[in-house]
């Protein structure tokens, strides 16, 4: 038994001596001892060798009841994107952490007066400060960065990070909108009694540090702020958790959307006015209206691509698009109504109340005197034709003078000139009677034909007058609809864009 114990001791001593020899071979170079001349490496090796056993497990405090003060801040580098559809804000930031670790302090005089060193962040304890409203599919949100250690135990960590945070987007005033996005940071596991989280910068109202900010092409920062909150969650009712919420207020630069959404909208709205200036008989009146409707529908699709599909509010510009589509649809119905009146024909007379309002009143109000004069000329020509004496009103008296009467007498009862001159003989009387009969028959035929032609002409003139009256009513109503549409368009454009551009400022300030 003693032999076995001596053998084990011999093996252990050989192993120890062999390890010492290996160490000495590393420390020797060219048969001369190698001395550590770099104080920084010696300091880091010394700190980490001791810290491995004392500091990495748990918070760097003396007693478990002590609270560790951790300071946190954000330096905003760039706003990468605001995804309105997914309501996600992507930002490039520098996160700043500062706390005191008593296990990472040293005497600078023992290490060549070194007061500051850098070590990997994985080698020391770091607070678990997380972004609460995290909206990124990636698991890692930060890039690895070394930790800066001060000789008095102060620790500073400045990792780079690209955060994707959820942001509630209000598109009511798009594209003249102003968005407010928040980023909430806090310890994920330590409550306020374990870690006292505070803002790194003294001015908490300043929020983000914007000294290194790179301007964004779409968004302009209006203001930023930060607020420290103490909240008790339902999971841990007796433990108050501390968080710092950064608020970023941004205004959209609408120049791009002015050219692809606003300007085409105004131009198409103005083009709709052309519908009322086209003649009712042209088919282009309806075709143009349908084309404008399709163009507005395409603009509405472009707007839908730029806005979140499920939103608590509808963009006012979208409501303006819908209003214009309703007006275009209404203009199509009005155009059909006007065309129907224009081709009404002589089936019926224009009602006197329509004549009084449309022809006598509205035509003069809407500066259509030329059409009114044309209508007056038609009425005067009809009156002239009606006042012409008929051939049946003409008869011969004994004095061979032609007279007019209002009564139509038969041709047999009308006297003829110098009838006594034909009574000299029976033969002459017979010849005279035959001649008179022929004359009377011809006169009757001429009279009937003239009466027929005169009646036909009067009927044609009356039919033309009714047709032109309906056309005049259609043209006047078309002009009336034009002014109504113009007023609605101007009021809607003024109201919507005045409310979008100026009304949102008051709303934002009240919020």
C-alpha positions as CSV (number, residue, x, y, z in Angstrom):
1,X,0.0,0.0,0.0
2,X,2.8,2.4,0.8
3,X,4.4,1.5,-2.5
4,X,1.3,2.5,-4.4
5,X,1.1,5.8,-2.5
6,X,4.7,6.6,-3.3
7,X,4.2,5.8,-7.0
8,X,1.2,8.1,-7.2
9,X,3.2,10.9,-5.6
10,X,6.0,10.3,-8.0
11,X,3.7,10.6,-11.0
12,X,2.1,13.8,-9.7
13,X,5.5,15.4,-9.0
14,X,6.6,14.4,-12.5
15,X,3.5,16.0,-14.0
16,X,4.0,19.2,-12.1
17,X,7.7,19.4,-13.1
18,X,6.8,18.8,-16.7
19,X,4.1,21.5,-16.7
20,X,6.7,23.9,-15.1
21,X,9.2,23.0,-17.8
22,X,6.6,23.7,-20.5
23,X,5.8,27.0,-19.0
24,X,9.5,27.9,-18.8
25,X,9.9,27.0,-22.5
26,X,7.2,29.5,-23.4
27,X,8.7,32.2,-21.2
28,X,12.2,31.6,-22.6
29,X,13.4,32.8,-26.0
30,X,16.9,32.2,-27.3
31,X,17.8,30.6,-24.0
32,X,17.0,33.9,-22.3
33,X,14.0,34.5,-20.0
34,X,11.1,36.4,-21.6
35,X,9.7,39.2,-19.5
36,X,6.2,40.8,-19.9
37,X,6.9,44.4,-21.0
38,X,3.4,45.3,-22.2
39,X,1.5,46.6,-19.2
40,X,-1.8,46.7,-21.0
41,X,-1.7,43.0,-21.8
42,X,-0.6,42.2,-18.2
43,X,-3.4,44.4,-16.9
44,X,-6.0,42.8,-19.0
45,X,-4.8,39.3,-18.2
46,X,-4.8,40.1,-14.5
47,X,-8.2,41.7,-14.5
48,X,-9.9,38.9,-16.5
49,X,-8.3,36.1,-14.6
50,X,-9.6,37.4,-11.4
51,X,-12.9,38.6,-12.9
52,X,-13.7,35.1,-14.2
53,X,-14.2,33.8,-10.8
54,X,-15.7,36.9,-9.0
55,X,-17.5,39.2,-11.3
56,X,-19.3,37.5,-14.3
57,X,-21.9,35.7,-12.2
58,X,-24.5,38.2,-11.1
59,X,-24.4,42.0,-10.8
60,X,-21.1,43.5,-9.7
61,X,-22.2,44.6,-6.2
62,X,-21.2,43.8,-2.6
63,X,-24.6,42.9,-1.2
64,X,-27.7,41.5,-3.0
65,X,-29.8,44.3,-1.6
66,X,-27.7,47.0,-3.3
67,X,-29.0,48.7,-6.4
68,X,-26.7,49.1,-9.5
69,X,-26.9,52.4,-11.3
70,X,-27.0,51.9,-15.1
71,X,-27.0,54.8,-17.5
72,X,-28.3,54.5,-21.1
73,X,-28.5,56.7,-24.1
74,X,-28.9,56.6,-27.9
75,X,-27.1,58.5,-30.6
76,X,-29.2,58.5,-33.7
77,X,-27.1,58.1,-36.9
78,X,-29.8,57.6,-39.5
79,X,-33.5,56.9,-40.1
80,X,-33.3,54.0,-42.5
81,X,-36.9,53.5,-43.3
82,X,-40.5,53.8,-42.0
83,X,-42.5,50.9,-43.4
84,X,-46.1,52.2,-43.3
85,X,-47.6,48.9,-44.4
86,X,-45.9,46.9,-41.7
87,X,-45.7,49.9,-39.3
88,X,-42.0,49.3,-38.5
89,X,-39.3,52.0,-38.0
90,X,-35.7,51.0,-38.9
91,X,-33.0,53.2,-37.3
92,X,-29.2,53.1,-37.2
93,X,-28.0,54.1,-33.7
94,X,-25.1,54.0,-31.3
95,X,-26.2,52.7,-27.9
96,X,-24.3,54.0,-24.9
97,X,-24.2,52.1,-21.7
98,X,-22.4,53.2,-18.5
99,X,-22.2,51.5,-15.1
100,X,-19.7,50.8,-12.2
101,X,-18.1,47.4,-11.8
102,X,-16.1,47.2,-8.6
103,X,-14.3,44.1,-9.8
104,X,-12.8,45.8,-12.8
105,X,-10.7,48.5,-10.9
106,X,-6.9,48.7,-10.5
107,X,-4.1,50.9,-9.4
108,X,-2.6,52.6,-12.5
109,X,0.8,52.9,-10.8
110,X,1.2,49.1,-10.8
111,X,0.5,48.9,-14.5
112,X,2.5,51.7,-16.1
113,X,-0.1,54.4,-15.3
114,X,-2.7,52.9,-17.6
115,X,-6.1,54.3,-16.6
116,X,-8.2,52.9,-19.4
117,X,-8.3,49.5,-21.3
118,X,-10.6,47.7,-23.8
119,X,-11.7,44.2,-23.3
120,X,-14.3,42.0,-25.2
121,X,-17.9,42.6,-24.1
122,X,-18.3,38.8,-23.7
123,X,-15.6,38.7,-21.0
124,X,-17.5,41.0,-18.5
125,X,-20.9,41.4,-17.1
126,X,-23.3,43.7,-19.1
127,X,-26.8,44.7,-18.3
128,X,-29.7,43.1,-20.2
129,X,-31.2,46.3,-21.6
130,X,-33.6,45.3,-24.4
131,X,-35.8,47.1,-26.9
132,X,-39.4,46.3,-25.7
133,X,-41.2,47.1,-28.9
134,X,-38.8,45.0,-31.0
135,X,-40.1,44.2,-34.5
136,X,-37.2,42.4,-36.2
137,X,-37.0,38.8,-37.4
138,X,-33.3,38.8,-36.5
139,X,-32.2,37.5,-33.1
140,X,-29.2,39.8,-32.8
141,X,-29.9,43.5,-32.7
142,X,-26.3,44.7,-31.9
143,X,-22.9,44.4,-33.4
144,X,-20.1,43.2,-31.1
145,X,-18.0,46.0,-29.6
146,X,-15.4,46.1,-26.9
147,X,-16.0,47.5,-23.4
148,X,-14.0,50.4,-22.2
149,X,-12.8,50.0,-18.6
150,X,-11.7,52.8,-16.3
151,X,-9.3,52.3,-13.5
152,X,-11.9,53.3,-10.9
153,X,-14.3,50.6,-12.0
154,X,-16.3,52.6,-14.5
155,X,-17.5,50.7,-17.6
156,X,-18.6,52.2,-20.9
157,X,-20.0,50.2,-23.8
158,X,-20.9,51.7,-27.2
159,X,-22.3,49.0,-29.5
160,X,-23.6,49.8,-32.9
161,X,-27.2,48.6,-33.6
162,X,-29.8,48.7,-36.2
163,X,-33.1,48.6,-34.4
164,X,-36.5,47.7,-36.0
165,X,-39.2,48.9,-33.7
166,X,-43.0,48.9,-34.0
167,X,-44.5,52.3,-34.7
168,X,-48.2,53.1,-34.9
169,X,-48.6,55.0,-38.2
170,X,-51.4,57.6,-38.6
171,X,-52.0,58.2,-42.4
172,X,-54.9,60.6,-42.1
173,X,-52.8,63.5,-43.5
174,X,-50.7,61.5,-46.0
175,X,-48.5,62.6,-47.7
176,X,-48.4,65.8,-45.5
177,X,-48.3,63.7,-42.3
178,X,-46.3,63.8,-39.2
179,X,-45.4,60.5,-37.4
180,X,-44.5,60.0,-33.8
181,X,-42.5,56.8,-33.1
182,X,-41.4,55.5,-29.8
183,X,-38.5,53.2,-28.7
184,X,-38.8,51.7,-25.3
185,X,-35.7,50.3,-23.5
186,X,-35.4,48.6,-20.2
187,X,-33.9,45.7,-18.3
188,X,-35.6,42.5,-19.3
189,X,-35.2,40.6,-16.0
190,X,-34.0,43.1,-13.4
191,X,-36.6,45.3,-11.7
192,X,-36.0,48.8,-10.3
193,X,-34.7,47.5,-7.0
194,X,-31.9,45.7,-8.7
195,X,-31.0,48.1,-11.6
196,X,-31.7,51.8,-11.5
197,X,-31.9,52.7,-15.1
198,X,-31.3,56.4,-16.0
199,X,-30.7,58.5,-19.1
200,X,-27.0,58.9,-19.9
201,X,-27.4,62.6,-20.9
202,X,-28.2,65.2,-18.3
203,X,-30.9,66.8,-20.4
204,X,-33.6,64.1,-20.6
205,X,-35.9,66.3,-22.7
206,X,-33.3,66.2,-25.5
207,X,-33.9,62.5,-26.1
208,X,-31.7,61.3,-28.9
209,X,-28.2,62.6,-29.4
210,X,-28.3,64.1,-33.0
211,X,-24.7,65.3,-33.3
212,X,-23.9,62.5,-35.8
213,X,-27.3,62.4,-37.5
214,X,-27.4,61.9,-41.3
215,X,-30.3,63.6,-43.0
216,X,-33.0,61.4,-44.5
217,X,-34.5,62.1,-47.9
218,X,-38.1,61.4,-46.9
219,X,-38.3,62.3,-43.2
220,X,-37.3,65.4,-41.3
221,X,-36.9,65.2,-37.5
222,X,-39.1,67.8,-35.8
223,X,-38.2,67.0,-32.2
224,X,-37.1,64.2,-30.0
225,X,-37.5,63.5,-26.3
226,X,-37.0,60.8,-23.7
227,X,-39.0,59.9,-20.6
228,X,-38.1,57.6,-17.7
229,X,-41.0,55.4,-16.6
230,X,-41.6,53.2,-13.6
231,X,-44.2,50.5,-14.4
232,X,-45.6,47.5,-12.5
233,X,-46.6,44.7,-14.9
234,X,-49.2,42.1,-14.4
235,X,-46.6,39.3,-14.3
236,X,-44.7,40.9,-11.4
237,X,-47.1,43.1,-9.3
238,X,-44.6,43.8,-6.5
239,X,-41.7,44.6,-8.7
240,X,-41.5,48.0,-10.4
241,X,-39.6,47.9,-13.7
242,X,-37.9,51.0,-15.1
243,X,-37.7,51.9,-18.7
244,X,-36.6,54.8,-20.8
245,X,-38.9,55.6,-23.8
246,X,-37.4,57.7,-26.6
247,X,-39.9,59.6,-28.7
248,X,-39.1,60.7,-32.3
249,X,-41.4,63.2,-34.1
250,X,-40.9,63.2,-37.9
251,X,-42.4,65.1,-40.7
252,X,-42.7,63.6,-44.2
253,X,-41.2,65.5,-47.1
254,X,-44.1,65.4,-49.7
255,X,-42.1,66.5,-52.8
256,X,-42.0,63.0,-54.3
257,X,-45.7,62.4,-53.6
258,X,-46.7,65.8,-55.0
259,X,-45.6,64.6,-58.5
260,X,-47.0,61.1,-58.4
261,X,-50.2,61.6,-56.4
262,X,-51.2,65.2,-55.9
263,X,-50.4,66.8,-59.3
264,X,-52.1,64.0,-61.4
265,X,-55.1,64.2,-59.2
266,X,-55.5,67.9,-59.7
267,X,-54.9,67.6,-63.5
268,X,-57.5,64.8,-63.8
269,X,-60.0,66.8,-61.8
270,X,-59.5,69.8,-64.1
271,X,-59.7,67.5,-67.1
272,X,-63.2,66.4,-65.9
273,X,-64.4,70.0,-66.6
274,X,-63.8,69.4,-70.3
275,X,-66.6,66.9,-70.3
276,X,-69.1,69.7,-70.0
277,X,-67.6,71.6,-72.9
278,X,-67.8,68.8,-75.4
279,X,-70.8,68.9,-77.7
280,X,-73.5,66.5,-76.5
281,X,-73.7,64.8,-79.9
282,X,-70.0,63.6,-79.8
283,X,-69.3,60.1,-78.4
284,X,-66.0,61.4,-76.9
285,X,-68.1,62.9,-74.0
286,X,-68.7,59.5,-72.5
287,X,-65.3,58.0,-73.5
288,X,-63.4,60.8,-71.8
289,X,-65.4,60.4,-68.6
290,X,-64.7,56.6,-68.4
291,X,-61.0,57.2,-69.1
292,X,-60.7,59.7,-66.3
293,X,-62.5,57.3,-64.0
294,X,-60.0,54.5,-64.8
295,X,-57.1,57.0,-64.2
296,X,-58.4,57.9,-60.8
297,X,-58.7,54.2,-60.0
298,X,-55.1,53.6,-60.9
299,X,-54.1,56.5,-58.6
300,X,-56.1,55.0,-55.8
301,X,-54.2,51.7,-56.2
302,X,-50.9,53.6,-56.0
303,X,-52.1,55.2,-52.8
304,X,-53.1,51.9,-51.4
305,X,-49.6,50.5,-52.0
306,X,-48.1,53.4,-49.9
307,X,-50.4,53.1,-46.9
308,X,-51.1,50.3,-44.4
309,X,-54.1,48.2,-45.4
310,X,-55.6,48.1,-41.9
311,X,-55.5,51.5,-40.4
312,X,-57.6,53.4,-37.8
313,X,-58.0,56.3,-40.2
314,X,-58.5,56.9,-43.9
315,X,-56.1,59.3,-45.7
316,X,-57.9,62.4,-46.7
317,X,-56.3,62.3,-50.1
318,X,-57.9,58.9,-50.5
319,X,-61.3,60.4,-49.6
320,X,-60.6,63.1,-52.1
321,X,-59.9,60.5,-54.8
322,X,-63.2,58.7,-53.9
323,X,-65.0,62.1,-54.1
324,X,-63.7,62.7,-57.5
325,X,-64.6,59.2,-58.7
326,X,-68.2,59.9,-57.4
327,X,-68.2,63.2,-59.2
328,X,-67.0,61.6,-62.4
329,X,-69.7,59.0,-62.1
330,X,-72.2,61.7,-61.6
331,X,-70.9,63.6,-64.6
332,X,-71.4,60.5,-66.7
333,X,-75.0,60.3,-65.6
334,X,-75.5,64.0,-66.2
335,X,-73.9,63.6,-69.7
336,X,-76.4,60.9,-70.5
337,X,-79.2,63.1,-69.3
338,X,-78.0,66.0,-71.4
339,X,-77.6,63.8,-74.5
340,X,-81.1,62.4,-74.0
341,X,-82.5,66.0,-73.9
342,X,-80.4,67.0,-76.9
343,X,-81.8,64.2,-79.0
344,X,-85.3,64.4,-77.6
345,X,-86.7,65.7,-80.9
346,X,-90.2,66.9,-81.4
347,X,-92.0,64.2,-79.5
348,X,-93.4,66.7,-77.0
349,X,-93.3,70.4,-76.2
350,X,-90.8,71.8,-73.7
351,X,-92.9,72.5,-70.5
352,X,-93.5,76.2,-70.0
353,X,-91.9,76.1,-66.5
354,X,-88.7,74.6,-68.0
355,X,-88.8,77.3,-70.7
356,X,-89.2,80.0,-68.1
357,X,-86.4,78.8,-65.8
358,X,-83.9,77.4,-68.3
359,X,-84.3,79.4,-71.5
360,X,-85.4,82.7,-70.2
361,X,-83.4,82.9,-66.9
362,X,-80.5,80.4,-66.8
363,X,-79.4,81.0,-70.4
364,X,-78.9,84.7,-69.7
365,X,-77.3,84.1,-66.3
366,X,-74.7,81.7,-67.9
367,X,-73.8,84.1,-70.7
368,X,-75.6,82.2,-73.5
369,X,-77.2,85.2,-75.3
370,X,-76.3,83.8,-78.7
371,X,-78.5,80.8,-78.2
372,X,-81.3,82.9,-76.8
373,X,-81.1,85.2,-79.9
374,X,-81.3,82.1,-82.1
375,X,-84.3,81.0,-80.3
376,X,-86.0,84.4,-80.6
377,X,-85.3,84.4,-84.4
378,X,-87.1,81.0,-84.7
379,X,-90.2,82.4,-82.9
380,X,-90.3,85.5,-85.1
381,X,-90.1,83.4,-88.3
382,X,-93.0,81.3,-87.0
383,X,-95.1,84.3,-86.4
384,X,-94.4,85.7,-89.9
385,X,-95.6,82.4,-91.4
386,X,-98.7,82.3,-89.3
387,X,-99.7,85.9,-90.3
388,X,-99.5,85.2,-94.1
389,X,-103.0,85.4,-95.8
390,X,-104.2,82.2,-97.2
391,X,-105.3,82.0,-100.9
392,X,-108.8,81.1,-99.7
393,X,-109.1,84.6,-98.2
394,X,-108.9,86.2,-101.7
395,X,-112.0,87.0,-103.8
396,X,-113.0,89.3,-106.6
397,X,-115.6,91.9,-106.3
398,X,-117.7,93.7,-109.0
399,X,-115.2,96.5,-109.2
400,X,-112.4,94.0,-110.2
401,X,-110.6,94.8,-106.9
402,X,-109.0,92.1,-104.8
403,X,-110.0,92.1,-101.1
404,X,-109.2,90.0,-98.0
405,X,-111.7,88.6,-95.6
406,X,-111.4,86.5,-92.5
407,X,-114.1,84.2,-93.8
408,X,-113.4,81.6,-96.4
409,X,-116.1,81.7,-99.0
410,X,-116.7,79.0,-101.6
411,X,-115.4,79.7,-105.0
412,X,-118.9,79.4,-106.6
413,X,-120.2,82.3,-104.5
414,X,-117.3,84.6,-105.3
415,X,-118.0,87.3,-107.9
416,X,-115.8,87.7,-111.0
417,X,-114.9,90.9,-112.8
418,X,-117.1,92.3,-115.7
419,X,-119.5,89.4,-115.7
420,X,-122.1,91.4,-117.6
421,X,-119.8,91.5,-120.6
422,X,-120.5,87.8,-121.2
423,X,-124.3,88.0,-121.5
424,X,-124.6,88.9,-125.2
425,X,-125.5,85.5,-126.4
426,X,-126.2,81.9,-125.4
427,X,-123.2,80.5,-127.2
428,X,-120.9,83.0,-125.5
429,X,-122.5,82.1,-122.2
430,X,-121.9,78.4,-122.6
431,X,-118.3,79.0,-123.5
432,X,-118.0,81.4,-120.6
433,X,-119.4,78.8,-118.2
434,X,-117.0,76.2,-119.5
435,X,-114.1,78.5,-119.1
436,X,-115.2,79.5,-115.6
437,X,-115.5,75.9,-114.5
438,X,-111.9,75.2,-115.7
439,X,-110.7,78.3,-113.9
440,X,-112.5,77.4,-110.7
441,X,-111.1,73.9,-110.7
442,X,-107.6,75.2,-111.3
443,X,-108.0,77.8,-108.6
444,X,-109.3,75.1,-106.2
445,X,-106.3,72.9,-106.9
446,X,-103.9,75.7,-106.5
447,X,-105.6,76.7,-103.3
448,X,-105.5,73.2,-101.8
449,X,-101.9,72.7,-102.8
450,X,-100.8,76.1,-101.4
451,X,-102.7,75.3,-98.2
452,X,-101.0,71.9,-97.9
453,X,-97.5,73.3,-98.6
454,X,-98.1,76.1,-96.1
455,X,-99.3,73.7,-93.4
456,X,-96.4,71.4,-94.1
457,X,-94.0,74.2,-93.8
458,X,-95.6,75.5,-90.6
459,X,-95.5,71.9,-89.2
460,X,-91.9,71.5,-90.1
461,X,-91.0,74.9,-88.6
462,X,-92.9,74.0,-85.4
463,X,-91.1,70.6,-85.2
464,X,-87.7,72.3,-85.7
465,X,-88.6,74.9,-83.1
466,X,-89.4,72.2,-80.5
467,X,-86.2,70.2,-81.4
468,X,-84.1,73.3,-81.0
469,X,-85.8,74.2,-77.8
470,X,-84.9,70.8,-76.3
471,X,-81.3,71.2,-77.6
472,X,-81.2,74.7,-76.0
473,X,-82.4,73.2,-72.7
474,X,-79.7,70.5,-73.0
475,X,-76.9,73.0,-73.7
476,X,-78.0,75.4,-70.9
477,X,-78.2,72.5,-68.4
478,X,-74.8,71.3,-69.5
479,X,-73.4,74.7,-68.8
480,X,-75.2,74.8,-65.4
481,X,-73.7,71.4,-64.5
482,X,-70.3,72.7,-65.5
483,X,-70.5,75.5,-63.0
484,X,-71.9,73.3,-60.3
485,X,-69.0,70.8,-60.8
486,X,-66.5,73.6,-60.9
487,X,-67.7,75.0,-57.5
488,X,-67.7,71.5,-55.9
489,X,-64.2,70.8,-57.2
490,X,-62.8,74.1,-56.0
491,X,-64.4,73.7,-52.6
492,X,-63.3,70.1,-52.2
493,X,-59.7,70.8,-53.2
494,X,-59.5,73.9,-50.9
495,X,-61.1,72.1,-48.0
496,X,-59.1,68.9,-48.2
497,X,-55.7,70.4,-48.8
498,X,-56.3,73.2,-46.3
499,X,-57.2,70.7,-43.7
500,X,-54.3,68.4,-44.6
501,X,-51.6,71.1,-44.7
502,X,-52.8,73.4,-42.0
503,X,-55.2,71.5,-39.9
504,X,-52.7,68.8,-39.0
505,X,-50.4,71.3,-37.3
506,X,-53.1,72.2,-34.8
507,X,-53.9,68.6,-34.3
508,X,-50.3,67.7,-33.7
509,X,-49.8,70.5,-31.2
510,X,-52.8,69.5,-29.3
511,X,-51.6,65.9,-29.1
